[in-house]
Amino acid sequence: MLDGTAKPSAYDPNMRVFTLLLILVPLTSLAQNSLRSKIAAIAKDARGTVNVSCMLPGTKLDCDLNPHNHPPMQSMYKLPLALTALHLADTGKLFPDQRSGEPTDVTLDRNVRFLPTDIIPGSFSPLTDRYPKANVDVTLREAIRLAIGQSDNGAEEILIRLVGGPPAVQNYMHSIGITAFHLLYSERDLDRDENLQYQDWIEPAAAVQLLERLVNNPPVSPVANAFVLQTMTDAVTGPGRLRAGRPPGAVLAH
């Protein structure tokens, strides 16, 4: 599911979330029509275009709303960014001195430098709050955890620098079959000019495709994939959004 609410005047790093909901019950055609109607009715109250795509394993679930539109990703792009970094870690290409066959767990515990140039003034970043002058080392594991678990823009800048910029992320997504994905700018660029956000997009159907891959056909190693899924499950951002509507006992990874 892609939360397609409109962007407010103040940038909200948690505005959009990837959400994977696995509900193992069949849906009748009548139930699907009712679900589509409810989604369409909710969408009418939005201050913008709502885009929804969903998947229910074992069924032909159809509750999509504009699933092939191009909504801006904003901070959602941090998941593809993290996967790109983990792919490079898996293949021994993330660090110049990384040796072939180095276990991903070892690579995740390598230090990366948090530079003053990684700070986006005024932007949401627990890492910057902790180290306001930067010039410190943090582990790659912590940078990824902060980026996708807390939507930390300072950690995001570390990762985008390490992987080689937005083109590297787009190329990796395309290489694993997520082709309805377009990335030109990082969080620093969007902070400079929020209108640039409309050039960074993913189709909702492609977002669901990416989430399905994490569960059924991970594009990264088992160690890396387990780390990503656990980080998404542990995330507590947006308590008044999708997290607030969970049925008791339901697990949310976002």
HUPE-V953720 format. One record per pair of residues at least 12 apart in sequence whose ideal C-beta (glycine too) atoms are under 8 Angstrom apart, sorted by the first residue. I is the first residue (numbers start at 1). J is the second residue. If there is no record, write none. Layout:
((I & J) (I & J))
This chain:
((1 & 18) (1 & 19) (1 & 20) (1 & 21) (1 & 52) (1 & 53) (1 & 54) (1 & 204) (1 & 208) (1 & 242) (2 & 16) (2 & 18) (2 & 51) (2 & 52) (2 & 53) (2 & 71) (2 & 76) (2 & 202) (2 & 204) (2 & 207) (2 & 208) (3 & 15) (3 & 16) (3 & 17) (3 & 19) (3 & 241) (3 & 242) (4 & 16) (4 & 46) (4 & 48) (4 & 49) (4 & 50) (4 & 51) (4 & 52) (4 & 66) (4 & 69) (4 & 71) (4 & 204) (5 & 46) (5 & 47) (5 & 48) (5 & 50) (6 & 46) (6 & 47) (6 & 48) (7 & 48) (7 & 72) (7 & 74) (7 & 194) (7 & 197) (11 & 74) (11 & 123) (11 & 190) (11 & 191) (11 & 194) (13 & 74) (13 & 75) (13 & 123) (13 & 124) (13 & 151) (13 & 153) (14 & 75) (14 & 151) (14 & 237) (14 & 238) (14 & 241) (15 & 74) (15 & 75) (16 & 71) (16 & 72) (16 & 73) (16 & 74) (16 & 75) (16 & 76) (17 & 76) (17 & 237) (17 & 238) (17 & 241) (17 & 242) (17 & 254) (18 & 76) (18 & 79) (18 & 207) (18 & 210) (18 & 211) (18 & 232) (18 & 254) (19 & 211) (19 & 242) (19 & 252) (19 & 253) (19 & 254) (20 & 211) (20 & 212) (20 & 214) (20 & 215) (20 & 253) (20 & 254) (21 & 54) (21 & 250) (21 & 252) (22 & 56) (22 & 57) (22 & 215) (23 & 56) (24 & 57) (24 & 58) (26 & 58) (26 & 59) (27 & 56) (27 & 59) (27 & 61) (32 & 61) (32 & 62) (32 & 63) (35 & 63) (36 & 62) (36 & 63) (36 & 64) (36 & 65) (39 & 52) (39 & 63) (39 & 65) (40 & 65) (43 & 65) (49 & 66) (49 & 69) (49 & 71) (50 & 65) (50 & 66) (51 & 65) (51 & 66) (51 & 67) (51 & 69) (51 & 71) (51 & 204) (52 & 64) (52 & 65) (52 & 66) (52 & 67) (52 & 204) (53 & 67) (53 & 203) (53 & 204) (53 & 205) (53 & 207) (53 & 208) (54 & 208) (55 & 208) (55 & 211) (55 & 212) (64 & 204) (64 & 205) (66 & 204) (67 & 203) (67 & 204) (67 & 205) (68 & 180) (68 & 203) (68 & 204) (68 & 205) (69 & 203) (69 & 204) (70 & 182) (70 & 198) (70 & 201) (70 & 202) (70 & 203) (71 & 201) (71 & 202) (71 & 204) (72 & 197) (72 & 198) (72 & 200) (72 & 201) (73 & 183) (73 & 197) (73 & 200) (73 & 201) (73 & 202) (74 & 190) (74 & 197) (74 & 200) (75 & 151) (75 & 153) (75 & 156) (75 & 187) (76 & 202) (76 & 207) (77 & 169) (77 & 183) (77 & 200) (77 & 202) (78 & 147) (78 & 148) (78 & 151) (78 & 156) (78 & 159) (79 & 148) (79 & 210) (79 & 228) (79 & 232) (80 & 169) (80 & 172) (80 & 173) (80 & 178) (80 & 181) (80 & 183) (80 & 202) (80 & 210) (81 & 147) (81 & 156) (81 & 159) (81 & 160) (81 & 163) (81 & 169) (82 & 144) (82 & 147) (82 & 148) (82 & 159) (82 & 228) (83 & 172) (83 & 219) (83 & 220) (83 & 228) (84 & 163) (84 & 168) (84 & 169) (84 & 172) (84 & 173) (85 & 140) (85 & 144) (85 & 159) (85 & 162) (85 & 163) (86 & 104) (86 & 144) (86 & 220) (86 & 221) (86 & 224) (86 & 227) (86 & 228) (87 & 172) (87 & 219) (87 & 220) (87 & 224) (88 & 162) (88 & 163) (89 & 104) (89 & 107) (89 & 108) (89 & 140) (89 & 224) (90 & 104) (90 & 220) (90 & 221) (90 & 224) (94 & 107) (94 & 140) (94 & 162) (94 & 163) (95 & 107) (95 & 110) (98 & 110) (103 & 223) (104 & 221) (104 & 223) (104 & 224) (105 & 223) (107 & 140) (108 & 139) (108 & 140) (108 & 141) (108 & 144) (108 & 224) (108 & 227) (109 & 139) (109 & 140) (109 & 141) (110 & 139) (110 & 140) (111 & 137) (111 & 138) (111 & 139) (111 & 140) (112 & 137) (112 & 138) (112 & 139) (112 & 140) (112 & 143) (112 & 158) (112 & 162) (113 & 135) (113 & 136) (113 & 137) (113 & 158) (114 & 127) (114 & 131) (114 & 134) (114 & 135) (114 & 136) (114 & 137) (114 & 138) (114 & 143) (114 & 154) (114 & 158) (115 & 134) (115 & 135) (115 & 158) (115 & 161) (116 & 133) (116 & 134) (116 & 135) (117 & 157) (118 & 134) (118 & 154) (118 & 157) (118 & 158) (118 & 161) (119 & 132) (119 & 134) (119 & 154) (119 & 157) (120 & 153) (120 & 154) (120 & 157) (120 & 187) (120 & 188) (120 & 191) (122 & 191) (123 & 153) (123 & 154) (123 & 187) (123 & 191) (124 & 151) (124 & 152) (124 & 153) (125 & 152) (125 & 153) (125 & 154) (125 & 155) (126 & 146) (126 & 150) (126 & 152) (127 & 143) (127 & 146) (127 & 152) (127 & 154) (127 & 155) (128 & 153) (128 & 154) (134 & 154) (138 & 155) (138 & 158) (140 & 162) (141 & 227) (142 & 155) (143 & 155) (143 & 158) (143 & 159) (144 & 159) (144 & 227) (144 & 228) (144 & 231) (145 & 231) (147 & 159) (148 & 228) (148 & 231) (148 & 232) (148 & 235) (149 & 231) (149 & 232) (149 & 234) (149 & 235) (149 & 237) (150 & 235) (150 & 237) (151 & 237) (153 & 187) (153 & 188) (153 & 191) (156 & 186) (156 & 187) (157 & 186) (157 & 187) (157 & 188) (160 & 186) (160 & 187) (165 & 186) (166 & 183) (166 & 184) (166 & 185) (166 & 186) (166 & 200) (167 & 183) (169 & 183) (170 & 182) (170 & 183) (173 & 210) (176 & 213) (176 & 219) (177 & 209) (177 & 213) (178 & 202) (178 & 206) (178 & 209) (178 & 210) (178 & 213) (179 & 206) (180 & 202) (180 & 203) (180 & 205) (180 & 206) (181 & 201) (181 & 202) (181 & 203) (181 & 206) (182 & 199) (182 & 200) (182 & 201) (182 & 202) (183 & 200) (184 & 196) (184 & 199) (184 & 200) (185 & 197) (185 & 199) (185 & 200) (214 & 228) (214 & 229) (215 & 229) (229 & 253) (232 & 253) (232 & 254) (233 & 251) (233 & 252) (233 & 253) (235 & 253) (235 & 254) (237 & 254) (238 & 254) (242 & 254))
